[in-house]
Amino acid sequence: MESFTRKASRLKIGIDLKQQASGFVPSYTTLDRIEGEVTIQADRNTSFDHIAITFEGTSKARVQRQGSIAHPSNDISATHPFLKLRQPIDQTSYPDPRQFSPHCLYKFPFTFVVPEQLLPQSCSHATDNPHLQAAHMQPPPSLGDPMMAGDGRTLLDDLAPQMSEISYRICVSVVKRSPTDRKLVPVTAVAKKIRVVPASLEQPPLEVTCNCTNDYRTRKEKDVRKGLVGKKTGRLVMAAAQPKPLQLPPPGEQTDSAVTSHLTVHVRFDPENDEQPPRLKTLWSKLRVLTYFSAEPWTTFPSKNVTMIWNAMQGVYTETVDLSSMCVLSAQWEKHAASDIVRRGSLESTASENSVTGPSTSYAGKSFYTASLIVPISLPKTKAFVPTFHSCLNSRVYALDLSLSYQSPSAKVLASSVSLKIPIQITSAYRETATRDTSDPVLSQMQVEEEFFRPRSIAPPSDEYLEQASLLNRASTSVAGDVPEEEESNPPDYAMTMQAMRTRTSCPRRTDYMMLAAC
């Protein structure tokens, strides 16, 4: 009867972050220190066993499927906890006995560092590309939460669908051991969401060798006619290469300058006889935002191919953002003689910054015309853009939609257009105060040669060597035996992994926290 009438104890848990302005979304990037304090206050005596303070990252994906009348909701969902950092708490910080007294405030500080790379356990599935495996080892940015997408003053759309979500949070749980079966039972647990936009570097440009895919088209040819169905006057070629990436500033830093880049569009006209080139009118640019999601791990880079269309476990969501509209009536055509062109291979003929656009398929070796259009690219501040990334369940890529309208000299009203889809990357800059770990030793070429040509000894190991090996083995065994009983079922932690690496390689590394990751 006492168990039914006893009033349950309530714990008031607060998570306070340092150096975070009131009203702003707590935002961090790679190598940022997430410092704060957990405060706990009870309304009556409450016993407990230990407190867990963790920094966790989780990715979710949901694929909508068409259900039947009997089963209208037939969606498939997947969850991937890719990151878990644990704050070690000194045993002397706990009250003795392990009990929260009423009207007493208990404080537990914590410090986490946003890692540059995840542990291999976070992505253990098979992939068809080693570059994809490396991409899955990078922490993805926060995605899909409108409360975390803004800058704290205004809510911004991060162009993500409801099917994709990547979240980071600080979690605090108070755990008590059951007196009957000795199992750990959570007394209470709270969490605080934070925004993480990892710093990313520019990746090599994509090699688009086929312009017949649904993803990108870096070169396009089209016949120019007199009127809608009139006589053909020549063939127009439009080509462009992948521009430099758009680099976002570190999250939380207010900058007045916009995020910009530019690309050069090369246009070529191969006349049938002696016709004049068409008049270029308007060039539109749009940013196509593609978010890929899957209920199973991606084994290849996501693409809008036929395989994905028929795969019920994968999906893609597309948004389009208008960038600019340029009047290019003043663009000047430059006439070239037939001797000015040197035929190139199929890859080089797609045009580059300092080369003439390759000839069209109907080029007959006569004179031709070329023009170059510089297109500025500027991201609007009304949207929240995240860096290009690929994770096990979700990916975000970008492409530029370019549409050029032109008019034949003999046409009076009708105008035609030709379009391209150019890949573009969005990256995020490191914070200026970030200090990257460069403590790994780098061997010079002389040291490598000295080690390679050094004579090897095949004698049995000495007694001193065997004694040192035995000591190291006992030391590693004692470290593994310090794991608390309630944590034995968890995956290998980051601190133990790095301790074993330091023992074997004698290479010092700075590791402050335990890092748990499991698919």
PEQUIBEL-V393535 format. One record per residue. N is the residue number from 0. RES is the residue in one letter. SS is DSSP state (helix for helix, strand for strand, loop for the rest). PHI is phi in degrees with one decimal (none if undefined). Layout:
N/RES/SS/PHI
N/RES/SS/PHI
This chain:
0/M/loop/none
1/E/helix/-65.7
2/S/helix/-66.7
3/F/helix/-84.5
4/T/helix/-90.4
5/R/loop/-68.5
6/K/loop/-76.5
7/A/loop/-68.7
8/S/loop/-78.6
9/R/loop/-113.1
10/L/strand/-105.3
11/K/strand/-99.5
12/I/strand/-112.2
13/G/strand/-120.6
14/I/strand/-120.2
15/D/strand/-110.1
16/L/strand/-100.3
17/K/loop/-80.6
18/Q/loop/55.4
19/Q/loop/-122.4
20/A/loop/-67.5
21/S/loop/-66.6
22/G/loop/90.3
23/F/loop/-101.1
24/V/loop/-71.8
25/P/loop/-66.7
26/S/strand/-120.8
27/Y/strand/-140.7
28/T/loop/-132.5
29/T/loop/-60.0
30/L/loop/71.7
31/D/loop/-73.3
32/R/strand/-93.2
33/I/strand/-96.5
34/E/strand/-109.3
35/G/strand/-172.5
36/E/strand/-146.9
37/V/strand/-102.2
38/T/strand/-113.1
39/I/strand/-129.5
40/Q/strand/-140.6
41/A/strand/-112.3
42/D/loop/-90.3
43/R/loop/-156.8
44/N/loop/-59.7
45/T/strand/-134.9
46/S/strand/-85.0
47/F/loop/-152.8
48/D/loop/-105.1
49/H/strand/-159.5
50/I/strand/-119.4
51/A/strand/-111.9
52/I/strand/-116.7
53/T/strand/-131.2
54/F/strand/-114.7
55/E/strand/-121.6
56/G/strand/-128.8
57/T/strand/-135.2
58/S/strand/-116.0
59/K/strand/-129.5
60/A/strand/-144.4
61/R/strand/-137.5
62/V/strand/-104.4
63/Q/loop/-83.0
64/R/loop/-123.3
65/Q/strand/-77.1
66/G/loop/-94.3
67/S/loop/-94.9
68/I/loop/-66.1
69/A/loop/-72.2
70/H/loop/-128.1
71/P/loop/-66.7
72/S/strand/-106.0
73/N/loop/-125.8
74/D/loop/-75.4
75/I/strand/-115.3
76/S/strand/-119.4
77/A/strand/-143.9
78/T/strand/-130.0
79/H/strand/-131.9
80/P/strand/-79.5
81/F/strand/-94.5
82/L/strand/-147.3
83/K/strand/-154.5
84/L/strand/-101.8
85/R/strand/-115.0
86/Q/loop/-86.8
87/P/loop/-71.1
88/I/loop/-114.3
89/D/loop/-64.2
90/Q/helix/-62.5
91/T/helix/-72.6
92/S/helix/-77.3
93/Y/loop/-77.0
94/P/loop/-71.6
95/D/loop/-121.6
96/P/loop/-75.6
97/R/loop/-71.4
98/Q/strand/-154.5
99/F/strand/-86.7
100/S/loop/-90.7
101/P/strand/-67.4
102/H/loop/62.9
103/C/loop/-115.9
104/L/loop/-104.0
105/Y/strand/-108.3
106/K/strand/-121.4
107/F/strand/-135.0
108/P/strand/-75.0
109/F/strand/-144.4
110/T/strand/-146.2
111/F/strand/-125.6
112/V/strand/-124.2
113/V/loop/-66.8
114/P/loop/-75.8
115/E/loop/-79.2
116/Q/loop/-147.7
117/L/loop/-88.0
118/L/loop/-76.4
119/P/helix/-57.9
120/Q/helix/-65.1
121/S/helix/-73.6
122/C/loop/-142.8
123/S/loop/-105.2
124/H/loop/-82.1
125/A/loop/-77.3
126/T/loop/-133.4
127/D/loop/-90.2
128/N/loop/-142.0
129/P/helix/-63.9
130/H/helix/-67.5
131/L/helix/-67.0
132/Q/helix/-60.7
133/A/helix/-66.4
134/A/helix/-66.5
135/H/helix/-70.0
136/M/loop/-86.7
137/Q/loop/-92.9
138/P/loop/-62.1
139/P/loop/-80.7
140/P/loop/-81.4
141/S/loop/-61.8
142/L/strand/-152.7
143/G/loop/87.4
144/D/loop/-112.0
145/P/helix/-65.0
146/M/helix/-72.9
147/M/helix/-101.8
148/A/helix/-81.8
149/G/loop/-82.2
150/D/loop/-97.9
151/G/loop/100.8
152/R/loop/-100.7
153/T/loop/-134.7
154/L/loop/-85.8
155/L/loop/-117.9
156/D/strand/-90.4
157/D/loop/-92.6
158/L/loop/62.6
159/A/loop/-104.0
160/P/loop/-81.1
161/Q/loop/-69.8
162/M/loop/-80.1
163/S/strand/-122.9
164/E/strand/-154.4
165/I/strand/-130.0
166/S/strand/-131.3
167/Y/strand/-123.9
168/R/strand/-158.4
169/I/strand/-96.7
170/C/strand/-112.7
171/V/strand/-130.2
172/S/strand/-135.2
173/V/strand/-102.6
174/V/strand/-116.3
175/K/strand/-130.7
176/R/strand/-86.1
177/S/loop/-66.4
178/P/loop/-71.7
179/T/loop/-88.0
180/D/loop/-105.4
181/R/loop/62.5
182/K/loop/-86.1
183/L/strand/-78.9
184/V/strand/-120.9
185/P/strand/-70.3
186/V/strand/-76.9
187/T/strand/-160.4
188/A/strand/-150.3
189/V/strand/-135.1
190/A/strand/-146.8
191/K/strand/-127.9
192/K/strand/-76.0
193/I/strand/-134.6
194/R/strand/-105.5
195/V/strand/-125.1
196/V/loop/-121.7
197/P/loop/-62.9
198/A/loop/-70.8
199/S/loop/-137.6
200/L/loop/-101.9
201/E/loop/-68.8
202/Q/loop/-93.8
203/P/loop/-57.2
204/P/loop/-64.2
205/L/loop/-71.0
206/E/loop/-99.5
207/V/loop/-93.4
208/T/loop/-90.2
209/C/loop/-127.6
210/N/loop/-95.1
211/C/loop/-108.2
212/T/loop/-87.9
213/N/loop/-85.2
214/D/loop/-85.7
215/Y/loop/-137.0
216/R/strand/-148.7
217/T/loop/-93.5
218/R/strand/-149.0
219/K/strand/-143.5
220/E/strand/-117.6
221/K/strand/-153.9
222/D/strand/-73.8
223/V/strand/-104.8
224/R/strand/-125.5
225/K/loop/-82.6
226/G/loop/82.9
227/L/loop/-72.7
228/V/loop/-126.0
229/G/loop/-82.0
230/K/loop/-71.3
231/K/strand/-73.2
232/T/strand/-103.5
233/G/strand/167.8
234/R/strand/-132.1
235/L/strand/-101.1
236/V/strand/-120.2
237/M/strand/-125.6
238/A/strand/-147.5
239/A/strand/-157.7
240/A/loop/-102.3
241/Q/loop/-63.9
242/P/loop/-80.6
243/K/loop/-66.9
244/P/loop/-69.5
245/L/strand/-89.4
246/Q/strand/-100.4
247/L/strand/-81.0
248/P/loop/-73.1
249/P/loop/-57.7
250/P/loop/-63.0
251/G/loop/91.1
252/E/loop/-93.0
253/Q/loop/-87.7
254/T/loop/-127.0
255/D/loop/-83.1
256/S/loop/-76.8
257/A/loop/-85.3
258/V/loop/-85.1
259/T/strand/-131.3
260/S/strand/-160.8
261/H/strand/-160.2
262/L/strand/-144.3
263/T/strand/-110.0
264/V/strand/-99.0
265/H/strand/-101.2
266/V/strand/-123.1
267/R/strand/-136.7
268/F/strand/-126.6
269/D/strand/-104.1
270/P/strand/-72.6
271/E/loop/-72.1
272/N/loop/-127.5
273/D/loop/-119.7
274/E/loop/-70.1
275/Q/loop/-83.0
276/P/loop/-68.9
277/P/loop/-69.7
278/R/strand/-85.2
279/L/strand/-80.4
280/K/strand/-112.6
281/T/strand/-136.8
282/L/strand/-122.2
283/W/strand/-100.3
284/S/strand/-131.4
285/K/strand/-134.3
286/L/strand/-105.7
287/R/strand/-94.8
288/V/strand/-109.1
289/L/strand/-117.2
290/T/strand/-113.6
291/Y/strand/-97.1
292/F/strand/-142.7
293/S/strand/-152.2
294/A/loop/-83.7
295/E/loop/-134.9
296/P/loop/-60.0
297/W/loop/-71.6
298/T/loop/-102.6
299/T/loop/-134.9
300/F/loop/-65.5
301/P/loop/-60.5
302/S/loop/-155.8
303/K/loop/-83.9
304/N/loop/-103.1
305/V/helix/-66.8
306/T/helix/-62.8
307/M/helix/-70.3
308/I/helix/-62.5
309/W/loop/-92.3
310/N/loop/-92.9
311/A/loop/-74.1
312/M/loop/-96.1
313/Q/strand/-128.4
314/G/strand/-159.1
315/V/strand/-143.6
316/Y/strand/-123.8
317/T/strand/-120.2
318/E/strand/-126.0
319/T/strand/-125.2
320/V/strand/-118.5
321/D/strand/-69.6
322/L/strand/-108.4
323/S/strand/-156.0
324/S/strand/-137.9
325/M/strand/-113.4
326/C/strand/-87.9
327/V/loop/-116.5
328/L/loop/-63.6
329/S/loop/-84.5
330/A/loop/-64.0
331/Q/loop/-99.4
332/W/loop/-82.0
333/E/strand/-115.9
334/K/strand/-88.8
335/H/strand/-123.6
336/A/loop/-79.5
337/A/helix/-63.8
338/S/helix/-79.2
339/D/helix/-80.2
340/I/loop/-104.7
341/V/loop/-119.5
342/R/loop/-63.8
343/R/loop/-117.6
344/G/loop/-70.5
345/S/loop/-65.5
346/L/loop/-76.2
347/E/helix/-77.6
348/S/helix/-77.9
349/T/helix/-80.7
350/A/loop/88.9
351/S/loop/-141.2
352/E/loop/-61.1
353/N/loop/-119.5
354/S/loop/-129.6
355/V/loop/-82.0
356/T/loop/-56.5
357/G/loop/-61.6
358/P/loop/-68.5
359/S/loop/-79.8
360/T/loop/-69.7
361/S/loop/-103.7
362/Y/loop/-68.1
363/A/loop/-106.8
364/G/loop/83.9
365/K/loop/-97.8
366/S/loop/-67.3
367/F/strand/-147.3
368/Y/strand/-124.9
369/T/strand/-135.3
370/A/strand/-151.5
371/S/strand/-125.4
372/L/strand/-122.5
373/I/strand/-91.6
374/V/strand/-110.2
375/P/strand/-76.4
376/I/strand/-124.6
377/S/strand/-139.1
378/L/loop/-78.1
379/P/loop/-69.9
380/K/loop/-85.5
381/T/loop/-87.3
382/K/strand/-124.8
383/A/loop/-105.1
384/F/loop/-96.8
385/V/loop/-113.8
386/P/loop/-63.9
387/T/loop/-61.9
388/F/strand/-152.4
389/H/strand/-135.2
390/S/loop/-123.9
391/C/loop/-63.5
392/L/loop/-113.8
393/N/strand/-132.0
394/S/strand/-144.5
395/R/strand/-135.7
396/V/strand/-132.4
397/Y/strand/-132.0
398/A/strand/-147.9
399/L/strand/-98.0
400/D/strand/-96.1
401/L/strand/-114.3
402/S/strand/-129.8
403/L/strand/-114.1
404/S/strand/-97.0
405/Y/strand/-144.9
406/Q/strand/-141.2
407/S/loop/-65.9
408/P/loop/-58.5
409/S/loop/-85.5
410/A/loop/-81.7
411/K/loop/-100.5
412/V/loop/-122.2
413/L/loop/-65.8
414/A/loop/-132.5
415/S/strand/-111.8
416/S/strand/-147.2
417/V/strand/-135.6
418/S/strand/-133.2
419/L/strand/-133.5
420/K/strand/-129.4
421/I/strand/-104.1
422/P/strand/-69.2
423/I/strand/-146.9
424/Q/loop/-106.4
425/I/strand/-119.0
426/T/strand/-115.8
427/S/strand/-129.3
428/A/loop/-80.8
429/Y/loop/-71.6
430/R/loop/-72.0
431/E/loop/-62.6
432/T/loop/-86.5
433/A/loop/-72.7
434/T/loop/-118.6
435/R/loop/-79.2
436/D/loop/-75.2
437/T/loop/-120.5
438/S/loop/-81.1
439/D/loop/-65.6
440/P/loop/-70.4
441/V/loop/-115.8
442/L/loop/-82.5
443/S/loop/-78.2
444/Q/helix/-64.4
445/M/helix/-65.5
446/Q/helix/-66.5
447/V/helix/-63.8
448/E/helix/-65.4
449/E/helix/-64.2
450/E/helix/-70.4
451/F/helix/-70.8
452/F/loop/-93.2
453/R/loop/-71.1
454/P/loop/-62.6
455/R/loop/-97.0
456/S/loop/-104.0
457/I/loop/-108.9
458/A/loop/-73.4
459/P/loop/-62.1
460/P/loop/-64.3
461/S/loop/-76.6
462/D/helix/-64.2
463/E/helix/-63.8
464/Y/helix/-63.4
465/L/helix/-64.5
466/E/helix/-65.3
467/Q/helix/-63.8
468/A/helix/-62.3
469/S/helix/-65.8
470/L/helix/-64.2
471/L/helix/-63.8
472/N/helix/-65.0
473/R/helix/-67.2
474/A/helix/-65.9
475/S/helix/-65.1
476/T/helix/-67.5
477/S/helix/-67.8
478/V/helix/-64.5
479/A/helix/-66.3
480/G/loop/-78.8
481/D/loop/-82.3
482/V/loop/-69.8
483/P/loop/-61.4
484/E/helix/-63.0
485/E/helix/-74.1
486/E/helix/-106.0
487/E/loop/-67.6
488/S/loop/-84.3
489/N/loop/-76.9
490/P/loop/-65.6
491/P/loop/-56.6
492/D/loop/-89.2
493/Y/helix/-68.2
494/A/helix/-64.0
495/M/helix/-68.9
496/T/helix/-61.3
497/M/helix/-71.5
498/Q/helix/-64.2
499/A/helix/-65.5
500/M/helix/-65.8
501/R/helix/-65.2
502/T/helix/-66.5
503/R/helix/-81.2
504/T/helix/-105.7
505/S/loop/55.5
506/C/loop/-106.5
507/P/loop/-69.1
508/R/loop/-136.4
509/R/loop/-92.1
510/T/loop/-132.7
511/D/loop/-105.7
512/Y/loop/-136.0
513/M/strand/-84.6
514/M/strand/-121.1
515/L/strand/-112.7
516/A/loop/-151.6
517/A/loop/-157.3
518/C/loop/-72.4
